[in-house]
Amino acid sequence: MTVDARDRLQELRSEAQAQVAATDEALRALLHDREGSHDDDEHDPEGVTLSSEWSRLAGLADAAAAKLQQVDDALARVDAGTYGVCASCGRRIPAGRLEVRPFAEHCVACAEKLGR
């Protein structure tokens, strides 16, 4: 299970890194676009405002960074030999949960109690 888990987590890590890079690049491009603009984009009748696009991209960047952190934490648990063990109660996390959420650190019962 650990080898399969590590492989799956490495795939997820690569995907998350790509998402982080893509959102960072999009934010840099938007920042570049904003540098030359002194207009009040909130009153621009065409398209999405720069401010709302910035908010959307910032949210995507935060989500990608959080996912990358969750995957890195799961890989650390694999290395420590605690992957698949609930961080709250110490019981095994069901394989079905780990299949759907490979970076899960709590069993279903504990996750429900914690609201996760």
N, C-alpha and C positions, 0 to 999 in steps of 0.2 A: 504494500500500500504506500509506503513512504516514497519509493522511486516513482510510482505513478503520480502521487501527490506532488512531488517536487517538479516533475515534468509539466503537470498541469499548471502549477503555480508559476513556473518559469514562463509559460506561454502567456498567462494573464499579466505577468510583470512586463513582458515585451509589449503587449497591447496597451497597458496603462502608460508605459513610457512613451509610446507613440502618441497617445492621447494628450499627455502632458506637453510634449513637443509641439503638437499641432495647435493646441490652444495657446501656448506661449507665442508661437509664430503669428497666430491670428491677432492676439492682443498687441504684439509689436507692430503689426501692419496697421491696426486701427489707431494706435498711438501716433504712428507716422502720419496717417490721414488727418488726425485731429490737430497736429502741430501747425499745419498751414491754414487751418480754418478758424476764423474769429466769429463766424456766424453763430447765431442762436439756432442750433439744429433742432430744438424742440418745436420750432414753428415751421420746419421744412415740410412742405406738403407731399414730398415724394419720398417714399420708402421709409425704412426704419431709421430712427434717430441714432446718432452716434452714441449717445448716452445709454439708450436701451440696448444697443448692440454690445457696448462695453459691459453692461451688467450681465447680459446673457453669457458672453464669453468668460467673464470672471467666474460666474457660477459653474460653467463647464470646467474651467481650469481647477477650481477648488475640488470639484467632484473627482477629477482625474488624479489629482494629487492625493486625495484621501484614499482612493482605490489603490494607488501605488503603495501607500503606507500600509494598508491592510494586507496586501500581498507580501510585502517585505516582512511584516510581523509574522505572517503565517509561515514564511520560509525560515524565520528564526525559530519558530516552534518545531518545524521539521528537524532542524539542526540540533535542537535541544532534546528531541525525543518526546515532546509533549503535543505534537500535532494530533488532532482528533480527540483530544481530552478536554472536557469542559473546564474552562478557567474558574468557574464558580463552584461546581459540585464535584468535579474530578471524575465524573462518569464519561464513558465513550460518547462521542458525538456520532449520531447515526450516519452511516455511509451515504444515505440518500440526501441528507442535509449537506454533507460535504461535497456531494456531487453538484448540487445546485448552488451552493455557496462555499467554494473551496477554502475561503479564508475565515470561515466561521470559527469563533473561539468559545462559543457557548452552545450547549445542547438546546433543543427546542424549548423544553420546560423553563430553563434558566433564561433563555432569550426572551420568552414571553413575560417572565417576571420583571426583567430589566427593560422591557419595551423596545427590544431590538429586533 
